Amino acid sequence: MTKTYTCNQAGAIACLLASALWGLTATGVNIMTGILPAFANTTFSILVIIGWILIPLYIKLIKPAFIVGIIVSIISLIGIAVSPTTTPWFAFTEPVYDFSFVAFYLIMLAGIYYSYKTYKELK
């Protein structure tokens, strides 16, 4: 583990940590409210678990972890965009929770960018 991280490395770690924490919170909300069917909750939960597994690998700067992180991020973005929710997230019926989706998308896009830049930096 390094003592200092570059801006790209710190950004990738921060974005992954933020999105994994959001995923954990959203999973709890989805389970309590019953918004998603069981198969969607299971799939989403697996992606959240993969995200939490990637955090220590990002901190240790293991190069293949950044490619896995990019792939999981893209799958998550597509999966959330087409998830079978009762009301679409862009309808803004519950402003705080639905705005968190917008923030999540922005954080995930930044995470993909920083993960790619970090992957290119590492030897």
C-alpha positions as CSV (number, residue, x, y, z in Angstrom):
1,M,0.0,0.0,0.0
2,T,1.3,3.4,-0.9
3,K,1.7,6.4,1.4
4,T,0.3,8.8,-1.2
5,Y,-2.1,8.5,-4.0
6,T,-2.4,10.6,-7.2
7,C,-5.5,12.6,-7.8
8,N,-6.9,10.0,-10.1
9,Q,-6.3,7.2,-7.6
10,A,-7.9,9.1,-4.8
11,G,-10.8,10.0,-7.0
12,A,-11.3,6.3,-8.1
13,I,-11.3,5.2,-4.4
14,A,-13.6,7.9,-3.3
15,C,-16.1,7.3,-6.1
16,L,-16.1,3.6,-5.5
17,L,-16.6,4.1,-1.7
18,A,-19.4,6.6,-2.3
19,S,-21.2,4.4,-4.8
20,A,-20.8,1.2,-2.6
21,L,-22.2,3.1,0.4
22,W,-25.1,4.4,-1.7
23,G,-25.7,0.9,-3.0
24,L,-25.9,-0.5,0.5
25,T,-28.4,2.2,1.5
26,A,-30.5,1.8,-1.6
27,T,-30.6,-2.0,-1.1
28,G,-32.0,-1.5,2.3
29,V,-34.6,1.0,1.0
30,N,-35.5,-1.4,-1.8
31,I,-35.9,-4.3,0.6
32,M,-38.0,-2.3,3.1
33,T,-40.3,-0.8,0.5
34,G,-40.6,-3.8,-1.8
35,I,-40.0,-1.6,-4.9
36,L,-38.0,-4.2,-6.7
37,P,-38.9,-7.9,-7.3
38,A,-36.7,-10.5,-5.7
39,F,-34.5,-11.2,-8.7
40,A,-33.7,-7.5,-9.1
41,N,-32.9,-7.2,-5.4
42,T,-30.6,-10.2,-5.7
43,T,-28.8,-8.9,-8.7
44,F,-28.4,-5.4,-7.2
45,S,-27.1,-6.9,-3.9
46,I,-24.5,-9.0,-5.8
47,L,-23.2,-5.8,-7.5
48,V,-23.1,-4.0,-4.2
49,I,-21.1,-6.9,-2.7
50,I,-18.7,-6.8,-5.6
51,G,-18.2,-3.1,-5.0
52,W,-17.4,-3.6,-1.4
53,I,-14.9,-6.4,-2.4
54,L,-13.2,-4.0,-4.8
55,I,-12.6,-1.2,-2.2
56,P,-9.5,-2.9,-0.6
57,L,-8.2,-3.9,-4.0
58,Y,-8.5,-0.3,-5.1
59,I,-6.7,0.9,-2.0
60,K,-3.9,-1.6,-2.7
61,L,-3.8,-0.4,-6.3
62,I,-4.2,-3.8,-7.9
63,K,-4.4,-3.0,-11.6
64,P,-7.0,-5.6,-12.8
65,A,-9.4,-4.4,-10.1
66,F,-9.9,-1.1,-11.9
67,I,-11.0,-2.9,-15.1
68,V,-13.5,-4.9,-13.0
69,G,-14.6,-1.7,-11.3
70,I,-15.3,-0.1,-14.7
71,I,-17.3,-3.2,-15.9
72,V,-19.3,-3.4,-12.7
73,S,-20.0,0.4,-12.8
74,I,-21.3,0.2,-16.4
75,I,-23.5,-2.9,-15.6
76,S,-24.8,-1.0,-12.5
77,L,-25.6,2.1,-14.5
78,I,-27.5,0.1,-17.2
79,G,-29.2,-2.1,-14.6
80,I,-30.5,0.9,-12.7
81,A,-31.7,2.7,-15.8
82,V,-33.8,-0.3,-16.9
83,S,-34.8,-1.7,-13.5
84,P,-38.5,-2.6,-13.1
85,T,-39.4,0.0,-10.4
86,T,-43.0,0.9,-9.8
87,T,-42.3,4.6,-10.7
88,P,-39.4,5.7,-12.8
89,W,-36.6,7.4,-10.9
90,F,-36.7,10.4,-13.2
91,A,-40.3,11.2,-12.3
92,F,-39.0,12.8,-9.0
93,T,-42.1,11.6,-7.0
94,E,-39.9,11.4,-3.8
95,P,-37.4,14.2,-4.3
96,V,-34.7,13.2,-1.9
97,Y,-34.5,9.5,-2.8
98,D,-34.9,10.2,-6.5
99,F,-32.3,12.9,-6.5
100,S,-29.9,10.4,-5.0
101,F,-30.1,8.5,-8.3
102,V,-28.9,11.6,-10.2
103,A,-26.0,12.0,-7.7
104,F,-25.2,8.3,-8.0
105,Y,-25.1,8.5,-11.8
106,L,-22.7,11.5,-11.6
107,I,-20.5,9.7,-9.1
108,M,-20.4,6.5,-11.1
109,L,-19.5,8.4,-14.3
110,A,-16.7,10.1,-12.4
111,G,-15.6,6.8,-11.0
112,I,-15.4,5.2,-14.4
113,Y,-13.2,8.2,-15.6
114,Y,-10.9,8.0,-12.5
115,S,-10.7,4.2,-12.7
116,Y,-9.7,4.4,-16.3
117,K,-7.1,7.1,-15.7
118,T,-5.7,5.1,-12.7
119,Y,-5.5,1.9,-14.8
120,K,-3.5,3.8,-17.4
121,E,-1.2,5.2,-14.7
122,L,-0.3,1.9,-13.1
123,K,2.4,-0.3,-14.5
